[in-house]
Amino acid sequence: MTIDTLNLFGENVTDTAQSYDIIGDTQCEMENYKSAVESYQHALQIRLKVYEEDYSDTVKSYENIELVQVDGMKNVVSIITPEGKKLPDWMKC
């Protein structure tokens, strides 16, 4: 997503969340796990504003974060959830 598109449509749209997912995927492939988690967290926070917590795209964001933690850098990056939100039980260790 280009800066112009981000400025035009804003941060809290589903296309922006999808873009953060794609960036996170690329960062994982480059073994830049910390940045990947940050990108996935951006996607998650957008989706929590747009969708409900149990919506499939929101669940995908949680799964992406978990996969990076388990496969890439277990116990190095903690999951950041929006203020006042708790992790779903399936995300807890």
PADOSE-228165 format. One record per residue (C-alpha): x, y, z; residue in three letters; residue number from 1. Coordinates in steps of 0.25 Angstrom, whole numbers. Last residue first. Layout:
REM PADOSE-228165
c1|c2|c3|rest|nr
X|Y|Z|ALA|NUM
...
REM end
This chain:
REM PADOSE-228165
c1|c2|c3|rest|nr
4|-82|108|CYS|93
-8|-74|105|LYS|92
-13|-72|91|MET|91
-24|-82|92|TRP|90
-30|-75|104|ASP|89
-33|-62|96|PRO|88
-23|-51|100|LEU|87
-29|-40|108|LYS|86
-33|-26|104|LYS|85
-33|-14|113|GLY|84
-22|-7|105|GLU|83
-20|-14|91|PRO|82
-12|-26|92|THR|81
3|-27|91|ILE|80
9|-41|90|ILE|79
22|-43|96|SER|78
35|-44|87|VAL|77
46|-53|91|VAL|76
39|-65|97|ASN|75
39|-72|84|LYS|74
46|-65|73|MET|73
43|-71|59|GLY|72
34|-83|60|ASP|71
26|-81|73|VAL|70
26|-66|73|GLN|69
24|-64|58|VAL|68
13|-75|58|LEU|67
6|-68|70|GLU|66
6|-54|63|ILE|65
1|-60|51|ASN|64
-10|-68|58|GLU|63
-15|-55|65|TYR|62
-16|-48|52|SER|61
-23|-60|46|LYS|60
-33|-59|57|VAL|59
-36|-45|54|THR|58
-38|-49|39|ASP|57
-47|-60|43|SER|56
-56|-51|52|TYR|55
-55|-56|67|ASP|54
-50|-42|72|GLU|53
-61|-34|65|GLU|52
-57|-26|53|TYR|51
-53|-12|49|VAL|50
-46|-8|62|LYS|49
-41|-21|65|LEU|48
-36|-23|51|ARG|47
-28|-10|52|ILE|46
-21|-15|65|GLN|45
-18|-28|58|LEU|44
-12|-23|46|ALA|43
-3|-14|54|HIS|42
1|-26|63|GLN|41
4|-34|50|TYR|40
14|-23|46|SER|39
20|-22|60|GLU|38
21|-38|60|VAL|37
28|-37|46|ALA|36
38|-26|51|SER|35
42|-35|63|LYS|34
43|-47|53|TYR|33
53|-41|43|ASN|32
55|-55|38|GLU|31
55|-50|23|MET|30
43|-60|21|GLU|29
37|-54|34|CYS|28
38|-40|29|GLN|27
31|-43|16|THR|26
20|-50|23|ASP|25
19|-37|32|GLY|24
18|-28|20|ILE|23
7|-36|15|ILE|22
0|-36|28|ASP|21
2|-21|29|TYR|20
-4|-19|15|SER|19
-16|-28|19|GLN|18
-18|-18|31|ALA|17
-18|-6|22|THR|16
-28|-13|12|ASP|15
-37|-15|24|THR|14
-38|0|28|VAL|13
-33|7|40|ASN|12
-21|14|36|GLU|11
-27|24|26|GLY|10
-33|23|12|PHE|9
-26|35|5|LEU|8
-14|36|14|ASN|7
-11|21|13|LEU|6
-14|21|-2|THR|5
-4|32|-3|ASP|4
6|25|5|ILE|3
6|13|-4|THR|2
0|0|0|MET|1
REM end
